[in-house]
Amino acid sequence: MMLLAGAASAADLPRKAPELVIQMNGGNPILLSQYKGKAVAVCFILTTCPHCQKTIGYLSRMQEAYGARGFQVLASAIEQGAALAVPNFIRTFTPPFPVGY
């Protein structure tokens, strides 16, 4: 009986993702729905966190390696004052994907 319950829920995949809006400095907001049909990694970061900064490096390499095959990274800074911190973060780490807040 448990096997059938698992199969029934697997039939509902993929589930529709809820809308996510990432504000961009000096530009239009990015909507997650813009990337329908792609594999999307959404990364929530703190711009001053060393672990987040290192992760951005890994995700940058993944974006460059798999972007042409439909992979898309989106990053959103979540700390207070993120709108002010993001431009410097982008200049410092030059991610090949959108970073907003």
N, C-alpha and C positions, 0 to 999 in steps of 0.2 A: 504494500500500500504506500509506503514512504517513497518508493521509486517513482510511482505515478505522480505523487505530489510534486516532486522535483522536476519531472518532465513537464508538468503543466506550467510551472512558473518559468521554466526555460523558454517556453513558447512565447512568452511576453517580451522577450529580449529582441532587439535592443529597445530599452525604454527611452522615451523622449526626455532629454535633459531640460531642466527648467531654464528659463532665460537668465543670463548673467550679463551684466553691463559693466564694462571696464572703462572708466573715464580716461581720456588721453590728454596730456598737456598740449594746449594749442591746437586741438583737433577734435574731430567728431568721436563720440564714444564708440567702442567696439562692442558688438553684440555677439554672444556665443553662437546664436542662430546663423550668423554670417558664414560659419564654418561647417554647416550641415554636410554630412557625407565624408568628413575628414576625421581622422583620429586626433583628438585635441587633448593636450596636457595643459591644465590650468594650474599655475604655480602661484601661491600666495606667499609673498616675501616681506621681509623687513629689510630696507635698503642698507642698514648698517650691520646686519647680522653676517658674520663670517661664513656660517654654514649656508645661508641663502646665497651669498655671493659665489661660493664654490659650486652650488647647485646650478646657478645660472650658467656657469662655464660648461657643466655637463650637458645641460639642456641646449646650449648654443651648438655644441658639437652634434647632438641628436637632430636638431633642426636642420643643420647643414647637410647631414647624412641622409635624412629621411624626408625632408620637406617636399622634394619632387615626387615622392610616392604618397603624398596626402597627409603627412604628419604636420601638425601645427602646434607650436607652443604659444601660450599667452601668459603673461605675468602681471600680477596686480599687487602693488605695495599696499600694506594694510595698516601701517603705523600712522599716528597723528602727524599731520604736516606732510603727508606723502606727496601731495601735489608739488610742494617745494623741493622735496628730496629726489624725486624721480628723474628730472633732467640731468642732475649731476651723476646719478647712478648709471644712466644710459651713456653719458660721455665716458665714464670710467670703464664700464664693462662691455660696451658696444654689442649688446645682444642682437642677433639677427631676427628678432621677433618682437611683437608689440609689448611694451611695458607701460602700464598705466597705474591707476589707483582706484 
